[in-house]
């Protein structure tokens, strides 16, 4: 049994990334709930948190998939929904519409990514960050935040959210920093420092560089903390379920940590 704490639904329009021709690199994107469920069945995924697909400039595309995520959670009780929200002042109306869906059955998380603009330390974003995390606290929702090295998604920026809101809201740092610098900052100390400080911080290792899962598992064993904060995630269709599964299975072996990562931590966080 595998529980997937981060995957997407929705088909994005083709886009000319990096000055090339318009393409659809997320080849396994699913437009329907039926397609998503067929993937879960084929994988053997027993539970999943489903998030609006995103990646092309313009947050309106991601906002448009919020109701599809809610539908998925209400069609199949194996599925939990995350809603796309944005701290950008230009997205206030759409974010409020998204937050209005937070009371729908099956909604368990809110999704933030600064890839489409803004940054945690930008004063213009702070009012909506306060609003988003306020709703998360009120409804006991997890806030998922994309991480990747450099710019607005670097852990030096995104870590502010853990510092400001992590006492009362569960913050899921997607991709464990997303690359070499992020992995070293987190596994080297910061992830464990936050846990010891009482912050409600969680992570997954989708997209992680090869050394990171085994190093993190070693640090969890050595320090005796963090075993209850790591979840398996495929990040399909941008990630690779088979590869992510094999990597985390190898890092956790078949012991207690494996059961926590692949099942039990998801159950505790999402029910």
C-alpha positions as CSV (number, residue, x, y, z in Angstrom):
1,X,0.0,0.0,0.0
2,X,1.3,3.4,-1.1
3,X,-0.1,6.8,-0.2
4,X,1.0,9.7,-2.5
5,X,1.2,13.1,-0.8
6,X,1.6,15.2,-3.9
7,X,0.4,14.7,-7.4
8,X,-1.5,16.8,-9.9
9,X,-4.6,16.8,-12.1
10,X,-5.5,18.9,-15.1
11,X,-4.0,19.3,-18.6
12,X,-2.0,22.5,-19.3
13,X,-2.0,24.3,-22.7
14,X,1.1,23.8,-24.8
15,X,3.6,26.5,-24.1
16,X,6.9,27.7,-25.8
17,X,9.2,27.1,-22.8
18,X,12.6,28.7,-22.9
19,X,12.1,30.1,-26.3
20,X,11.4,26.8,-28.0
21,X,8.3,25.5,-29.8
22,X,5.0,25.1,-27.8
23,X,5.2,21.7,-26.1
24,X,3.4,19.6,-23.4
25,X,6.2,18.0,-21.4
26,X,3.9,16.7,-18.7
27,X,2.9,13.8,-20.9
28,X,1.0,11.9,-18.2
29,X,-1.3,14.8,-17.2
30,X,-4.9,13.7,-16.8
31,X,-7.9,15.9,-17.7
32,X,-10.5,13.9,-15.8
33,X,-11.1,12.2,-12.5
34,X,-11.6,8.9,-14.2
35,X,-8.2,9.2,-15.8
36,X,-6.6,10.0,-12.4
37,X,-8.3,7.1,-10.7
38,X,-7.2,4.7,-13.5
39,X,-3.6,5.8,-12.7
40,X,-4.0,5.2,-9.0
41,X,-5.4,1.7,-9.7
42,X,-2.5,0.9,-12.1
43,X,0.1,2.0,-9.6
44,X,-1.4,0.5,-6.5
45,X,-1.7,3.9,-4.9
46,X,-4.3,3.6,-2.1
47,X,-4.5,7.3,-1.1
48,X,-3.5,10.5,-2.8
49,X,-3.5,14.2,-2.3
50,X,-4.4,15.8,-5.6
51,X,-3.3,19.4,-6.5
52,X,-4.1,21.6,-9.5
53,X,-1.5,21.2,-12.3
54,X,0.6,24.3,-13.0
55,X,3.7,25.3,-14.8
56,X,2.7,27.7,-17.6
57,X,2.9,31.4,-16.9
58,X,-0.4,32.7,-15.7
59,X,-2.0,31.4,-12.5
60,X,-5.5,31.5,-13.9
61,X,-4.8,28.0,-15.4
62,X,-4.1,26.5,-12.0
63,X,-7.0,28.3,-10.3
64,X,-9.3,26.8,-13.0
65,X,-8.4,23.2,-11.8
66,X,-9.5,23.8,-8.1
67,X,-13.0,22.5,-8.7
68,X,-11.7,19.5,-10.5
69,X,-9.6,18.6,-7.4
70,X,-12.7,19.0,-5.2
71,X,-14.7,16.8,-7.5
72,X,-12.0,14.1,-7.4
73,X,-12.1,14.1,-3.6
74,X,-15.8,13.8,-3.5
75,X,-16.0,11.1,-6.2
76,X,-13.5,8.7,-4.5
77,X,-12.7,8.7,-0.8
78,X,-9.2,7.6,-1.5
79,X,-8.5,11.1,-2.8
80,X,-7.8,14.3,-0.8
81,X,-7.9,17.7,-2.5
82,X,-5.5,20.7,-2.3
83,X,-6.5,24.1,-3.6
84,X,-4.4,26.5,-5.6
85,X,-3.9,29.9,-3.9
86,X,-1.7,32.8,-4.5
87,X,-0.3,35.6,-2.3
88,X,0.0,38.0,-5.3
89,X,-2.1,41.2,-4.9
90,X,-3.4,40.7,-8.5
91,X,-4.8,37.3,-7.5
92,X,-6.8,38.4,-4.4
93,X,-10.2,37.8,-6.0
94,X,-9.3,34.3,-7.3
95,X,-7.6,33.3,-4.1
96,X,-10.7,34.3,-2.1
97,X,-12.8,32.2,-4.4
98,X,-10.4,29.3,-3.8
99,X,-10.5,29.8,0.0
100,X,-14.3,29.7,-0.2
101,X,-13.9,26.0,-1.3
102,X,-11.9,25.2,1.7
103,X,-15.0,24.0,3.6
104,X,-15.8,21.4,0.9
105,X,-15.5,17.7,1.9
106,X,-12.2,16.2,1.1
107,X,-10.2,19.5,1.0
108,X,-7.1,19.0,3.2
109,X,-4.5,21.4,1.8
110,X,-3.7,24.7,0.1
111,X,-1.0,25.0,-2.5
112,X,1.5,27.9,-2.9
113,X,4.2,28.3,-5.5
114,X,6.3,31.4,-6.1
115,X,7.3,30.1,-9.6
116,X,4.4,32.1,-11.0
117,X,5.4,35.3,-9.2
118,X,5.9,36.9,-5.8
119,X,8.1,35.9,-2.9
120,X,7.7,35.3,0.8
121,X,9.7,38.4,1.8
122,X,7.8,40.8,-0.5
123,X,5.7,43.1,1.7
124,X,3.1,43.2,-1.0
125,X,2.5,39.5,-0.6
126,X,2.3,39.5,3.2
127,X,-1.4,40.4,3.6
128,X,-2.5,37.4,1.4
129,X,0.0,35.1,3.1
130,X,-1.6,36.0,6.4
131,X,-5.0,35.4,5.0
132,X,-4.0,32.0,3.4
133,X,-2.3,30.8,6.6
134,X,-5.2,32.1,8.7
135,X,-7.7,30.0,6.8
136,X,-5.3,27.0,7.0
137,X,-5.1,27.4,10.8
138,X,-8.8,27.8,11.1
139,X,-9.6,24.7,9.1
140,X,-6.5,22.7,10.1
141,X,-5.3,22.5,6.4
142,X,-1.7,21.8,5.3
143,X,0.0,24.5,3.2
144,X,2.1,23.0,0.4
145,X,5.0,25.1,-0.8
146,X,7.2,24.5,-3.8
147,X,10.9,24.6,-3.2
148,X,13.8,24.8,-5.7
149,X,17.3,26.3,-5.5
150,X,17.6,30.0,-6.0
151,X,15.2,32.9,-6.5
152,X,11.9,33.1,-4.8
153,X,11.6,29.3,-4.2
154,X,14.9,28.9,-2.4
155,X,14.6,27.6,1.1
156,X,16.1,30.8,2.3
157,X,13.0,32.5,1.1
158,X,10.4,29.8,1.6
159,X,11.8,29.1,5.1
160,X,10.3,32.3,6.2
161,X,6.9,30.7,6.0
162,X,7.9,28.0,8.4
163,X,9.3,30.6,10.8
164,X,6.2,32.9,10.6
165,X,3.4,30.3,10.5
166,X,4.8,26.9,11.4
167,X,3.9,27.1,15.1
168,X,0.2,26.7,14.2
169,X,0.0,25.5,10.6
170,X,1.5,22.4,9.0
171,X,3.9,23.5,6.2
172,X,4.8,20.8,3.6
173,X,8.1,21.8,1.9
174,X,7.7,20.0,-1.5
175,X,10.9,18.5,-3.1
176,X,13.0,18.9,0.1
177,X,14.6,22.0,-1.2
178,X,14.6,20.8,-4.8
179,X,18.3,20.5,-5.4
180,X,21.8,20.4,-4.0
181,X,21.8,23.6,-1.9
182,X,18.3,23.1,-0.6
183,X,19.1,19.4,0.4
184,X,22.2,20.4,2.3
185,X,20.6,23.3,4.1
186,X,17.7,21.2,5.2
187,X,19.3,17.8,6.0
188,X,22.4,19.5,7.4
189,X,20.5,21.2,10.2
190,X,17.5,23.4,9.3
191,X,14.8,20.8,8.9
192,X,15.7,19.3,12.3
193,X,16.2,22.7,13.9
194,X,12.6,23.5,13.0
195,X,11.3,20.3,14.3
196,X,13.1,20.8,17.6
197,X,11.7,24.3,17.8
198,X,8.2,22.9,17.6
199,X,7.5,23.9,14.0
200,X,4.9,21.8,12.1
201,X,7.1,21.2,9.1
202,X,6.9,18.2,6.7
203,X,8.5,17.3,3.4
204,X,8.7,14.9,0.5
205,X,11.7,14.0,-1.6
206,X,10.2,14.1,-5.1
207,X,12.8,15.5,-7.6
208,X,15.5,14.9,-4.9
209,X,19.1,14.4,-6.1
210,X,20.2,10.8,-5.5
211,X,22.1,11.2,-2.3
212,X,19.4,13.2,-0.5
213,X,16.9,10.4,0.5
214,X,19.5,8.1,2.0
215,X,21.3,11.0,3.8
216,X,18.0,12.2,5.2
217,X,17.1,8.7,6.4
218,X,20.6,8.4,8.0
219,X,20.1,11.8,9.8
220,X,16.7,10.7,11.0
221,X,18.2,7.6,12.5
222,X,21.1,9.4,14.0
223,X,19.1,12.3,15.5
224,X,16.1,10.3,16.5
225,X,13.6,12.9,15.1
226,X,12.0,13.6,11.8
227,X,10.6,10.1,11.1
228,X,7.1,11.4,11.4
229,X,7.7,14.4,9.0
230,X,8.6,12.7,5.7
231,X,6.0,11.6,3.1
232,X,6.2,9.8,-0.2
233,X,5.2,11.9,-3.2
234,X,5.3,11.2,-6.9
235,X,4.6,14.7,-8.2
236,X,3.0,13.1,-11.2
237,X,2.8,14.1,-14.1
238,X,6.0,16.1,-13.6
239,X,7.6,13.4,-11.5
240,X,7.9,9.7,-12.1
241,X,6.0,7.5,-9.8
242,X,8.1,4.4,-10.5
243,X,11.4,6.2,-10.0
244,X,10.3,8.1,-6.9
245,X,8.9,4.8,-5.4
246,X,12.2,2.9,-6.0
247,X,14.3,5.7,-4.6
248,X,12.4,6.1,-1.4
249,X,12.0,2.3,-0.9
250,X,15.8,1.9,-1.2
251,X,16.4,4.7,1.3
252,X,13.9,3.5,3.9
253,X,14.4,-0.3,3.3
254,X,11.6,-2.3,4.8
255,X,11.7,-1.1,8.4
256,X,9.6,1.3,10.5
257,X,10.6,4.4,8.5
258,X,9.3,2.8,5.3
259,X,5.8,2.3,6.8
260,X,5.8,5.9,8.1
261,X,6.9,7.4,4.8
262,X,4.6,5.4,2.5
263,X,1.5,5.3,4.7
264,X,1.3,6.3,8.3
265,X,2.5,9.9,8.1
266,X,-0.1,10.6,5.3
267,X,-2.8,9.1,7.5
268,X,-1.9,11.3,10.4
269,X,-1.7,14.5,8.3
270,X,-4.7,13.9,5.9
271,X,-6.9,11.4,7.6
